[in-house]
Amino acid sequence: MKKIFVILILLFGFAVFSGFAWEPNDLTKYPPCMDSNDWIVNFGLGMGTGIFLNLDSDWVYLPTFKLSLDKNVPIGRRNLPFFFGGLIGYTGYGRSDWFNYRIPLGIRAGYHLNWDIKNLDTYVVATAGWVINIATGENNPRSFINPAEDLYLGFNIGARWFFTDFFGVWAEAGYIGDLSVDLGLTFKF
């Protein structure tokens, strides 16, 4: 518990310190590692809240594999640093006698936040989509699926750190159908 508290204090301190270095004009520019015509591909694993709900010996949970593709699109007279794209994922959960496969599909719209750090891209992104559910097993509680339950709206904050001009790591945290933290590799071209 102490470690989490110390990490939260450090993150809060970093945010306050960064706020003093920020200028209003930074809202109108892409970060130094981004260009207005870049495509960005993120691939990684996500851990949602489902893994923590039922941890008995009969429970099986597959982490979410996620792939997203985003295109930087400057908008307006000031060329505001937006991006648009889509995502697809694959996950599953269940027990020995039933299993649910979930395939989230969605569209994304985001905004780059420029802190003027050479290799860092931070952003906020909103997602809307639908989850395809495939239920197997006779005792499956999701055997009667209501398609309206599988629509979702999500909101994430994220960061990318580029080691080269085209390769880096990526992390997002937020809500996309459930609370999740995603980590992986990112590619820019």
C-alpha positions in Angstrom: 0.0 0.0 0.0 2.9 2.3 0.8 4.3 1.8 -2.7 1.0 2.8 -4.4 0.8 5.9 -2.2 4.4 6.9 -3.1 3.7 6.4 -6.8 0.5 8.4 -6.7 2.4 11.3 -4.9 5.2 11.2 -7.5 2.7 11.2 -10.4 0.8 14.1 -8.8 4.1 16.0 -8.3 5.1 15.3 -11.9 1.7 16.7 -13.1 2.0 19.8 -11.0 5.6 20.4 -12.1 4.7 19.8 -15.8 1.8 22.2 -15.5 4.2 25.1 -14.8 6.2 24.2 -18.0 3.1 24.1 -20.2 2.0 27.0 -22.4 -1.4 27.6 -24.0 0.2 27.5 -27.4 1.2 23.9 -26.8 -2.4 22.9 -27.3 -2.1 23.7 -31.0 1.0 21.7 -31.8 1.7 18.0 -32.3 4.4 16.7 -29.8 7.9 16.7 -31.2 7.9 13.0 -32.0 4.7 13.3 -34.2 3.9 14.8 -37.6 0.5 15.8 -38.9 0.5 13.0 -41.5 1.7 10.1 -39.3 -0.1 6.7 -39.0 0.3 5.0 -35.6 -0.2 1.3 -34.9 -0.5 0.1 -31.3 -0.4 -3.6 -30.4 -0.5 -5.0 -26.9 -2.2 -6.7 -24.0 -4.8 -5.3 -21.7 -5.9 -6.3 -18.2 -9.5 -5.5 -17.4 -11.4 -5.8 -14.2 -12.7 -9.3 -15.1 -9.5 -11.0 -14.0 -10.0 -9.7 -10.5 -13.6 -10.7 -10.0 -13.6 -14.5 -9.8 -10.2 -15.9 -9.0 -11.2 -19.4 -7.9 -9.5 -22.5 -9.3 -12.2 -23.1 -12.0 -12.1 -19.6 -13.5 -10.2 -19.0 -16.8 -9.5 -15.5 -18.1 -7.6 -14.5 -21.3 -6.1 -11.1 -21.3 -7.2 -8.8 -24.0 -5.1 -8.6 -27.2 -5.6 -5.2 -28.7 -4.7 -3.7 -32.1 -5.4 0.0 -32.9 -4.6 2.1 -36.0 -4.7 5.9 -35.7 -4.1 8.6 -38.3 -3.1 12.1 -37.3 -5.5 14.7 -38.8 -5.0 18.4 -38.1 -8.3 20.2 -37.7 -9.3 23.8 -38.1 -7.5 27.0 -38.9 -4.9 26.4 -36.2 -4.3 22.7 -37.2 -5.3 21.3 -33.8 -3.5 17.9 -33.2 -6.3 15.4 -33.5 -6.2 11.8 -34.5 -8.8 9.3 -35.7 -8.8 5.5 -36.0 -10.1 2.2 -35.0 -9.5 -0.8 -32.8 -10.0 -4.5 -32.6 -9.4 -6.9 -29.7 -9.8 -10.4 -28.5 -10.4 -11.7 -25.0 -12.4 -14.4 -23.2 -13.5 -15.7 -19.8 -15.3 -18.6 -18.3 -15.2 -21.9 -16.5 -14.4 -25.5 -17.4 -18.0 -26.1 -18.7 -18.6 -22.8 -20.5 -16.6 -20.0 -22.1 -17.3 -16.5 -23.5 -15.2 -15.1 -26.3 -15.3 -11.3 -26.7 -14.2 -9.3 -29.8 -14.4 -5.6 -29.2 -14.6 -3.4 -32.4 -14.6 0.4 -32.2 -13.7 3.8 -33.7 -11.5 6.2 -31.8 -11.0 10.0 -31.8 -8.2 11.6 -29.8 -6.2 14.7 -29.1 -2.4 14.9 -28.6 -1.2 16.8 -25.6 2.1 18.5 -26.2 4.6 18.7 -23.3 7.5 19.5 -25.6 9.4 16.3 -24.6 11.3 14.9 -27.5 10.2 11.2 -27.5 6.9 11.5 -25.6 3.4 11.5 -27.0 0.5 11.8 -24.5 -3.1 11.9 -25.5 -6.7 11.5 -24.5 -9.0 9.3 -26.7 -12.7 8.6 -26.8 -13.9 5.2 -28.2 -17.3 4.0 -29.4 -18.0 0.5 -30.5 -19.6 -2.9 -30.1 -18.5 -6.2 -28.6 -19.1 -9.4 -30.5 -19.9 -12.1 -27.9 -19.6 -15.8 -28.7 -21.0 -18.0 -25.8 -20.2 -21.7 -25.6 -21.4 -24.4 -23.2 -24.8 -25.4 -21.9 -24.5 -23.7 -18.5 -23.3 -20.4 -19.9 -24.9 -17.4 -18.2 -24.6 -15.4 -21.4 -26.4 -17.9 -23.6 -29.2 -15.3 -24.0 -27.3 -12.2 -25.3 -28.9 -8.8 -25.5 -27.0 -7.0 -28.3 -27.8 -3.6 -26.8 -25.7 -4.6 -23.7 -22.7 -4.9 -26.0 -22.5 -1.3 -27.2 -20.0 0.8 -25.3 -18.5 4.2 -25.0 -15.0 4.6 -23.6 -12.5 7.2 -22.5 -8.8 6.6 -22.1 -5.6 8.5 -21.4 -2.5 7.3 -23.0 1.2 7.7 -23.6 3.7 6.6 -26.2 7.5 6.7 -25.8 9.5 6.4 -29.0 13.0 4.8 -28.9 13.5 5.5 -32.6 11.6 7.6 -35.2 9.2 4.7 -35.8 9.3 2.3 -32.8 8.3 2.6 -29.2 6.1 1.5 -26.3 2.6 2.4 -25.5 0.2 2.4 -22.5 -3.4 3.4 -22.0 -5.7 3.4 -19.0 -9.4 4.0 -18.8 -12.7 2.5 -19.6 -13.5 0.6 -22.8 -16.3 -1.8 -21.9 -14.7 -2.3 -18.5 -11.8 -0.6 -16.6 -8.6 -1.6 -18.2 -4.8 -0.9 -18.4 -3.2 -1.7 -21.8 0.5 -2.0 -22.5 2.4 -2.8 -25.7 4.4 -1.8 -28.7 3.8 1.1 -31.0 4.9 1.8 -34.6 4.7 5.0 -36.5 4.9 5.4 -40.3 
